[in-house]
């Protein structure tokens, strides 16, 4: 119990220090439309507006996008919209309610993926989470954008796209003792080779928080078909948190020329190295120490005023 209390106190302290530490983002210069041919899309809620600006500006400083799109969570306020427009005068603000369909779940960032499928009809789309931070040059990402190839952030060194039998074999081990996982991602992946998908179909255990989708007019149709098939197989569980990431992984793995970004240069803070270029500070790792705050402050200091 004391250990849990100590952990909770550390998280609370680190979060407060982080929020104070990134206040300087409000004094940085507004962005201008960039020269690179892609749309930078994020779904943002009220509590993440300032972290989003840090994520956006640290990324845009390396790969300036010609279009910035935010899918606004219902918690976004009028004041948030003013702040976003002040820092990104050309920003496109869309409502989450615009991106719903009876064939997909609601919530769990599904609206974000559905929005991506709209913009990807005729544009390259990079999905950027608000809890990410760009630390250096991103040559692999720039090459993917310019060459219209997909990319995804992975979770291990040397990771590649997998065949469906490979995916299922790995996931079935998680369902068995001693792990006995019941997480929807493990359940779905364990059965993915039973869906009758074409043998050339690929999958990747990536993270939808940082993903690149090349232009593809058929992406939305594939998204809806995959979701309908999964709902038929898994019933109400297809609305669980994590199903959007499964679908994103499936879609990007079968996009043109997709590669998994080299880990840990593109990774999570538990595996950070001196040459780290991009970090995703996923929830349980975000405030275990002051790294997120200190790196964010460093990147803010590099931005123009």
Buried (B, 14 or more C-beta within 10 A) or exposed (E): EEEEEEEEEBBEEBBEBBEEBBEBBEEBEEBEEBEBBBBBBBBBBEEBBBBBBBBBBBBBBBBBBBBBBBBBBEEBEEEBBEBBEEBBEBBEBBEBEEBBBEEBBBEBBBBBBBBBBBBBEEBBBBBBBBBBBBBEEBEBBBEBBEEBBBBBBBBEEEBEBBBBEBBBBBBBEBBEEEEEBEBBBBBBBBBBBEBEBEEEBBBBBBBBBBBBBBBBEEBBEBBBEBBBBBBEBBEEBBBBEBBBBBBBBBBBBBBEEBBBBBBBBBBBBEBBEEEBBBBBBBEEBBBBEBBBBEBBBEBBEEBEE
